[in-house]
Amino acid sequence: MANRNDILYKKTFKDQVDELEKRVYYTLTNEDKLQAHKAAKALSILVKLLHDKNILSDDEVDNA
């Protein structure tokens, strides 16, 4: 049975992409083939900005 970390690595590209905003973008656009690429891109940039300013931690990004 897969644990939390196994699921995170599989579903959120955690082991494949180093840049946080790309990881969030790929996760959003890959799941259910979302067509809202502009919204996903904007959200990924926002998450990256909040992370860079230490408003969001790595754990908070993973738990979101």
N, CA, C and O of each residue as an XYZ file, in Angstrom:
256
protein
N       0.843     -1.184      0.000
C       0.000      0.000      0.000
C       0.886      1.245      0.000
O       1.852      1.331      0.758
N       0.554      2.183     -0.838
C       1.349      3.410     -0.957
C       1.128      4.308      0.255
O       0.011      4.457      0.751
N       2.227      4.900      0.717
C       2.105      5.854      1.819
C       2.011      7.274      1.250
O       2.046      7.474      0.035
N       1.893      8.238      2.137
C       1.710      9.646      1.746
C       2.810     10.122      0.806
O       2.530     10.739     -0.222
N       4.066      9.833      1.159
C       5.186     10.299      0.336
C       5.186      9.651     -1.045
O       5.498     10.310     -2.037
N       4.840      8.367     -1.117
C       4.759      7.697     -2.418
C       3.721      8.366     -3.312
O       3.958      8.583     -4.501
N       2.578      8.687     -2.733
C       1.510      9.347     -3.493
C       1.946     10.740     -3.926
O       1.697     11.142     -5.063
N       2.601     11.486     -3.022
C       3.087     12.822     -3.373
C       4.057     12.771     -4.545
O       3.949     13.564     -5.481
N       4.993     11.851     -4.494
C       5.977     11.752     -5.571
C       5.319     11.387     -6.894
O       5.721     11.883     -7.946
N       4.312     10.524     -6.848
C       3.649     10.094     -8.075
C       2.728     11.177     -8.640
O       2.753     11.441     -9.842
N       1.926     11.798     -7.798
C       0.876     12.719     -8.253
C       1.348     14.159     -8.423
O       0.729     14.921     -9.165
N       2.445     14.554     -7.743
C       2.839     15.964     -7.766
C       4.199     16.206     -8.410
O       4.755     17.297     -8.285
N       4.736     15.213     -9.091
C       6.001     15.360     -9.816
C       7.150     15.765     -8.896
O       8.114     16.383     -9.348
N       7.059     15.424     -7.614
C       8.046     15.861     -6.631
C       9.449     15.364     -6.967
O      10.422     16.074     -6.715
N       9.575     14.183     -7.519
C      10.890     13.637     -7.839
C      11.355     13.980     -9.251
O      12.490     13.676     -9.616
N      10.491     14.611    -10.051
C      10.823     14.864    -11.448
C      11.136     16.318    -11.758
O      11.831     16.604    -12.733
N      10.635     17.238    -10.946
C      10.771     18.663    -11.238
C      11.324     19.376    -10.009
O      10.783     19.240     -8.912
N      12.399     20.135    -10.192
C      13.021     20.840     -9.077
C      12.342     22.172     -8.783
O      12.244     22.572     -7.622
N      11.879     22.857     -9.805
C      11.303     24.185     -9.610
C       9.870     24.059     -9.117
O       9.040     23.407     -9.749
N       9.590     24.687     -7.986
C       8.289     24.553     -7.338
C       7.143     24.998     -8.231
O       6.122     24.314     -8.302
N       7.287     26.135     -8.918
C       6.163     26.612     -9.729
C       5.848     25.650    -10.876
O       4.685     25.489    -11.246
N       6.869     25.017    -11.435
C       6.629     24.046    -12.495
C       5.948     22.804    -11.933
O       5.070     22.225    -12.573
N       6.359     22.399    -10.728
C       5.752     21.234    -10.095
C       4.259     21.456     -9.848
O       3.446     20.573    -10.120
N       3.902     22.629     -9.334
C       2.490     22.955     -9.088
C       1.736     23.006    -10.412
O       0.633     22.470    -10.517
N       2.317     23.640    -11.416
C       1.671     23.755    -12.733
C       1.429     22.374    -13.343
O       0.328     22.088    -13.812
N       2.447     21.525    -13.337
C       2.301     20.191    -13.920
C       1.252     19.376    -13.168
O       0.485     18.632    -13.780
N       1.220     19.514    -11.860
C       0.232     18.790    -11.060
C      -1.181     19.234    -11.425
O      -2.067     18.400    -11.608
N      -1.391     20.536    -11.530
C      -2.722     21.059    -11.842
C      -3.160     20.715    -13.254
O      -4.324     20.373    -13.468
N      -2.266     20.796    -14.212
C      -2.661     20.568    -15.601
C      -2.713     19.091    -15.963
O      -3.382     18.719    -16.927
N      -2.029     18.254    -15.220
C      -2.041     16.824    -15.516
C      -3.288     16.149    -14.954
O      -3.848     15.263    -15.601
N      -3.725     16.541    -13.787
C      -4.869     15.904    -13.136
C      -6.153     16.206    -13.900
O      -6.518     17.370    -14.064
N      -6.828     15.185    -14.357
C      -8.093     15.298    -15.089
C      -7.983     16.174    -16.334
O      -8.993     16.696    -16.807
N      -6.808     16.339    -16.859
C      -6.577     17.098    -18.087
C      -7.267     18.459    -18.064
O      -8.035     18.793    -18.967
N      -6.991     19.216    -17.049
C      -7.602     20.543    -16.914
C      -7.269     21.415    -18.117
O      -6.157     21.371    -18.644
N      -8.225     22.189    -18.533
C      -8.024     23.093    -19.662
C      -7.647     24.498    -19.203
O      -7.386     25.369    -20.032
N      -7.615     24.721    -17.922
C      -7.368     26.060    -17.373
C      -5.865     26.294    -17.187
O      -5.399     26.500    -16.066
N      -5.122     26.261    -18.272
C      -3.674     26.404    -18.182
C      -3.256     27.778    -17.657
O      -2.288     27.879    -16.902
N      -3.958     28.814    -18.038
C      -3.601     30.152    -17.565
C      -3.806     30.261    -16.062
O      -2.973     30.840    -15.365
N      -4.892     29.717    -15.559
C      -5.145     29.749    -14.115
C      -4.117     28.909    -13.372
O      -3.655     29.293    -12.298
N      -3.761     27.771    -13.937
C      -2.756     26.910    -13.311
C      -1.400     27.606    -13.266
O      -0.689     27.527    -12.263
N      -1.050     28.273    -14.334
C       0.218     29.006    -14.386
C       0.226     30.130    -13.355
O       1.213     30.311    -12.642
N      -0.863     30.881    -13.272
C      -0.945     31.982    -12.309
C      -0.849     31.452    -10.881
O      -0.149     32.025    -10.046
N      -1.545     30.373    -10.608
C      -1.507     29.797     -9.267
C      -0.117     29.259     -8.942
O       0.354     29.405     -7.814
N       0.537     28.643     -9.908
C       1.880     28.111     -9.658
C       2.866     29.234     -9.358
O       3.748     29.073     -8.515
N       2.727     30.365    -10.037
C       3.603     31.515     -9.761
C       3.302     32.084     -8.382
O       4.222     32.463     -7.658
N       2.029     32.148     -8.010
C       1.653     32.632     -6.685
C       2.222     31.739     -5.591
O       2.764     32.238     -4.605
N       2.106     30.429     -5.753
C       2.652     29.500     -4.755
C       4.160     29.679     -4.644
O       4.700     29.685     -3.538
N       4.839     29.822     -5.763
C       6.288     30.028     -5.760
C       6.643     31.318     -5.021
O       7.572     31.333     -4.214
N       5.917     32.389     -5.291
C       6.160     33.664     -4.633
C       5.968     33.547     -3.118
O       6.804     34.021     -2.348
N       4.882     32.925     -2.695
C       4.619     32.739     -1.261
C       5.676     31.853     -0.614
O       6.059     32.080      0.534
N       6.145     30.854     -1.336
C       7.195     29.973     -0.838
C       8.512     30.733     -0.705
O       9.204     30.609      0.305
N       8.852     31.513     -1.716
C      10.099     32.286     -1.688
C      10.124     33.308     -0.558
O      11.189     33.630     -0.029
N       8.961     33.812     -0.192
C       8.867     34.792      0.898
C       8.661     34.119      2.256
O       8.381     34.782      3.255
N       8.805     32.788      2.274
C       8.662     31.986      3.498
C       7.280     32.110      4.133
O       7.130     31.933      5.342
N       6.285     32.413      3.327
C       4.906     32.435      3.802
C       4.331     31.021      3.756
O       3.524     30.649      4.608
N       4.745     30.234      2.761
C       4.383     28.826      2.665
C       5.635     27.973      2.796
O       6.651     28.258      2.161
N       5.572     26.943      3.602
C       6.690     26.023      3.754
C       6.536     24.875      2.760
O       5.489     24.734      2.128
N       7.576     24.056      2.622
C       7.494     22.879      1.751
C       6.366     21.962      2.193
O       5.622     21.444      1.361
N       6.235     21.758      3.503
C       5.182     20.893      4.019
C       3.800     21.440      3.702
O       2.896     20.672      3.372
N       3.617     22.755      3.795
C       2.319     23.353      3.480
C       1.981     23.192      2.003
O       0.823     22.974      1.647
N       2.980     23.299      1.155
C       2.747     23.095     -0.284
C       2.342     21.644     -0.522
O       1.418     21.379     -1.291
N       3.023     20.703      0.129
C       2.722     19.284     -0.057
C       1.358     18.908      0.509
O       0.709     17.996     -0.003
N       0.920     19.588      1.543
C      -0.364     19.259      2.179
C      -1.545     19.945      1.541
O      -2.692     19.619      1.847
N      -1.283     20.893      0.656
C      -2.377     21.657      0.035
C      -3.086     20.847     -1.014
O      -4.030     21.334     -1.636
